[in-house]
Amino acid sequence: MRIIFMGTPDFAVPALAALHEAGHDVVCVYTQPPAPAGRGKKLRPSPVQIKAEELGIPVRSPKSLRKEDAQADFAALNADVAVVAAYGLILPQPVLDAPKYGCLNIHASILPRWRGAAPIHRAVMAGDEETGVTIMQMEAGLDTGPMLHIVRTPIDDKTTGELFEELGELGASAMVEVLADLGSYAAQPQDDAAATYAPKIDKAEARIDWSRPAKDLVRHVHGLAPFPGAWFELEGERVKMLKAEPVDGDGAAGTVLDNGLAIACGTGALRPIRLQRAGKPAMDREDFLRGRSVAQGTVLP
């Protein structure tokens, strides 16, 4: 098929690569413009742009698709379908209507649960048992379009970062499967009454509140890992917790219960598995404690 691909982050790269490998004619890639990154704030192209250039595919990075000339340029590509994966721009109706078979989205949740910007984070933080990807026909509403195909996977103790990688691969294979026989997939409308919304993660959510139950805090830690990273304060220093486990223990919330950094919560206790000090690489708890011991009885704010 003649395809326009629209995506920006690492999550979208496997889909672009899979479509190219499957023999589709990816005529153009749309992605977000290069953004400042790193300490030098140099402009860095998106992961999708880097992959597209590696594959020799033309790249466009409009700041908006609302202008008529941008919409005309899009329509002039004469695509059979547009494949969208975490692109980051709203697609106006003329763009949605331009390809022969419209625009198909790889959405990282089991719709209609977790429509919106942060479906993986919210699924983990809410304690969902499973998540997945939905291949859906895009329409003007926010992730409201009819569904063509759903692939599921258990969450278990996976972090958001781990699920981003897994769901990126699942979404890529699911989209290739759908496009191989598009006519055989009957579009199923979503149950709007069952819909939930996944708002963008606010950095203010990231501070760990020790008064919460340990099991909730473990989900909170995993849902925010690796970005923005749930954090706590240790002697004035902000430390990110990137993975944790619930453990037996009881005490005042925020109290360090042993020399292995078990920490009392509102109910039960948790023990960090991966931590990261400011400006340092992530490390296992044992390595963290070798560099900075935390005495039993320490109370974390």
C-alpha positions in Angstrom: 0.0 0.0 0.0 1.0 3.6 -0.5 1.4 4.9 3.1 2.0 8.2 4.9 3.5 7.5 8.3 2.9 9.9 11.2 4.8 9.5 14.5 7.4 11.0 16.7 8.9 9.1 19.7 10.7 5.8 20.1 7.3 4.1 20.5 6.5 4.7 16.8 9.8 3.6 15.4 9.1 -0.2 15.3 5.9 0.5 13.3 7.7 2.5 10.7 10.4 -0.1 10.3 7.9 -2.9 10.1 5.8 -1.2 7.4 9.0 -0.6 5.4 10.2 -4.2 5.9 6.7 -5.6 4.9 7.2 -4.0 1.4 4.7 -1.1 1.7 5.6 2.1 -0.1 6.0 4.6 2.7 6.0 7.8 0.6 6.5 10.3 3.4 7.0 10.5 7.1 5.4 13.3 9.2 7.0 13.9 12.6 7.4 16.7 15.2 10.1 19.3 14.4 13.5 18.8 16.0 13.4 19.9 19.6 16.1 21.3 22.0 17.7 18.5 24.0 20.6 17.9 26.4 22.6 20.4 28.3 23.5 22.3 25.2 19.9 22.5 24.1 20.9 21.6 20.6 18.1 20.8 18.2 17.7 17.0 18.0 15.5 15.3 15.4 12.8 12.9 16.7 13.5 9.1 16.8 11.1 8.7 13.9 12.9 11.3 11.8 16.2 9.5 12.4 14.8 6.2 11.4 13.1 7.7 8.3 16.3 9.2 7.1 18.1 6.0 7.7 15.5 4.3 5.4 15.7 7.1 2.8 12.1 8.2 3.3 11.2 11.9 2.9 10.4 13.7 6.1 8.0 16.6 6.8 7.8 18.4 10.1 5.0 21.0 10.0 4.2 22.8 13.2 0.5 22.5 12.3 -1.8 20.8 9.8 -4.6 23.4 10.1 -3.5 25.6 7.2 -4.9 24.8 3.7 -1.5 24.6 2.1 -0.3 22.0 4.6 -3.5 20.0 4.0 -3.1 20.3 0.2 0.5 19.0 0.4 -0.7 16.1 2.5 -3.5 15.2 0.1 -1.2 15.5 -2.9 0.7 12.5 -1.7 -2.3 10.4 -2.9 -1.9 7.8 -0.1 -4.0 4.7 0.4 -3.8 5.1 4.1 -2.0 7.1 6.8 -0.6 5.2 9.8 -0.4 7.3 13.0 1.6 6.4 16.1 2.0 9.0 18.9 2.4 11.8 16.4 1.6 14.7 18.6 -0.5 16.9 16.4 -4.3 17.1 16.0 -5.4 15.9 12.5 -8.0 18.2 11.0 -10.9 16.6 9.1 -9.4 17.3 5.6 -6.3 15.3 6.7 -8.4 12.5 8.1 -10.3 12.3 4.9 -7.5 12.6 2.4 -6.1 9.0 2.2 -8.3 6.4 0.4 -8.8 4.4 3.6 -8.4 7.2 6.0 -6.0 7.3 9.0 -5.3 4.3 11.2 -3.9 4.9 14.7 -1.8 2.6 16.9 -3.2 3.5 20.4 -1.4 2.1 23.4 -4.4 0.9 25.4 -7.3 -1.4 25.2 -9.9 1.1 24.1 -12.2 2.6 25.2 -10.2 2.5 28.5 -7.5 5.2 28.6 -8.2 7.5 25.8 -5.8 10.4 25.7 -2.1 11.3 26.1 -0.7 8.9 28.7 -2.5 5.6 28.4 0.4 3.4 29.5 1.3 5.5 32.6 -2.3 5.6 33.7 -2.9 1.8 33.2 0.1 1.0 35.4 -0.7 3.6 38.0 -4.3 2.4 38.2 -3.3 -1.2 38.8 -4.8 -2.6 35.6 -4.1 -6.3 35.1 -3.5 -5.9 31.4 -3.0 -3.4 28.7 -2.4 -3.6 24.9 -2.7 -1.8 21.6 -5.8 -1.0 19.6 -5.7 -0.4 15.9 -8.4 2.2 15.3 -9.9 4.3 12.5 -9.3 7.9 13.4 -12.1 10.5 13.6 -12.3 14.0 15.0 -12.9 13.0 18.6 -10.1 12.1 21.0 -9.4 8.4 20.4 -13.1 7.8 19.8 -13.0 6.1 16.4 -14.1 2.5 15.7 -11.7 -0.3 16.5 -10.3 -2.8 14.0 -7.9 -5.0 16.1 -6.8 -5.3 19.7 -3.7 -7.1 21.1 -3.4 -7.6 24.8 -0.6 -8.2 27.2 -0.4 -8.6 31.1 1.1 -5.8 33.0 2.5 -7.8 35.9 5.3 -5.7 37.5 6.4 -4.0 34.3 7.2 -0.3 34.3 5.9 2.2 31.8 9.2 2.2 30.1 9.2 -1.6 29.7 5.7 -1.5 28.4 6.5 1.3 25.9 9.0 -1.0 24.3 6.7 -4.0 24.3 3.7 -2.2 23.1 5.7 -0.5 20.3 6.6 -3.9 19.0 3.1 -5.3 19.4 1.6 -2.2 17.7 4.0 -2.6 14.8 3.1 -6.3 14.1 -0.6 -5.6 14.7 -0.6 -2.8 12.1 1.2 -4.9 9.5 -1.3 -7.7 10.1 -4.3 -5.3 9.6 -2.9 -3.8 6.4 -2.2 -7.2 5.0 -5.9 -7.8 4.7 -7.7 -4.6 5.6 -11.0 -5.6 4.2 -11.4 -8.5 6.6 -11.3 -6.3 9.7 -14.8 -5.1 10.6 -14.8 -1.8 12.5 -16.4 -2.1 15.9 -17.7 1.1 17.6 -16.4 1.9 21.1 -18.6 1.9 24.1 -18.4 5.5 25.1 -20.1 4.8 28.5 -17.0 2.6 29.4 -14.4 5.2 28.4 -11.8 6.5 30.7 -9.4 9.4 30.1 -5.6 9.3 30.5 -4.5 12.9 31.0 -0.9 13.9 30.4 1.4 13.3 33.4 2.0 16.3 35.5 5.4 16.5 37.2 3.6 17.5 40.4 2.3 14.0 40.6 5.8 12.5 40.9 6.6 13.1 44.5 6.1 10.0 46.6 3.5 10.3 49.4 4.5 7.8 52.0 1.0 7.9 53.6 -0.4 5.9 50.7 -0.5 2.1 50.8 2.7 0.3 49.7 0.9 -1.6 46.8 -0.4 1.8 45.5 3.0 3.3 45.7 4.7 0.5 43.9 2.2 1.0 41.0 2.9 4.7 41.2 6.7 4.2 41.0 6.3 1.7 38.0 3.9 4.0 36.2 6.2 7.0 36.3 9.4 5.1 35.4 11.5 6.2 33.7 9.9 9.6 33.0 9.2 11.8 34.9 10.3 9.4 37.7 8.6 9.1 41.1 10.9 10.8 43.7 11.5 11.2 47.4 13.8 13.6 49.3 16.8 12.2 51.2 18.6 14.8 53.3 17.7 17.5 50.9 18.6 15.6 47.7 15.9 14.4 45.3 16.2 10.7 44.5 14.1 8.9 41.9 12.7 5.5 42.5 12.4 3.6 39.2 11.4 0.1 40.4 10.1 -1.2 43.8 8.5 -4.1 45.5 6.1 -4.4 48.4 7.6 -6.1 51.5 6.4 -7.0 55.0 6.9 -4.2 57.5 5.2 -1.7 59.7 6.0 1.7 61.1 5.3 5.4 60.8 4.9 6.4 57.1 8.3 7.3 55.6 10.4 5.5 58.2 13.3 3.4 57.0 12.8 0.0 58.7 16.2 -1.7 58.0 19.6 -1.4 56.5 18.2 -2.6 53.1 16.0 0.5 52.7 12.6 -1.0 53.4 10.4 2.0 53.9 7.1 2.1 55.8 4.1 3.3 54.0 0.5 4.1 55.1 -0.2 0.4 54.9 2.7 -2.1 54.6 6.2 -1.2 53.3 8.1 -1.1 50.0 11.7 -1.7 49.1 13.3 0.1 46.1 14.9 -2.0 43.4 16.3 0.7 41.1 17.1 4.3 42.2 18.7 7.3 40.6 20.4 10.3 42.2 20.3 13.7 40.5 22.8 13.8 37.7 23.8 10.1 38.1 22.9 7.0 36.2 20.2 4.6 37.5 21.5 1.9 39.7 20.4 -1.1 41.7 19.6 -0.6 45.4 22.8 -2.4 46.6 25.0 -0.1 44.5 23.0 2.9 45.7 23.5 2.0 49.4 27.3 1.4 48.8 27.6 5.0 47.7 25.1 6.4 50.3 24.0 4.4 53.3 20.6 5.2 54.8 20.4 4.4 58.5 17.5 2.4 60.0 15.1 4.9 61.7 15.7 7.6 59.1 12.4 9.4 58.4 11.8 10.5 54.9 9.6 13.6 54.4 
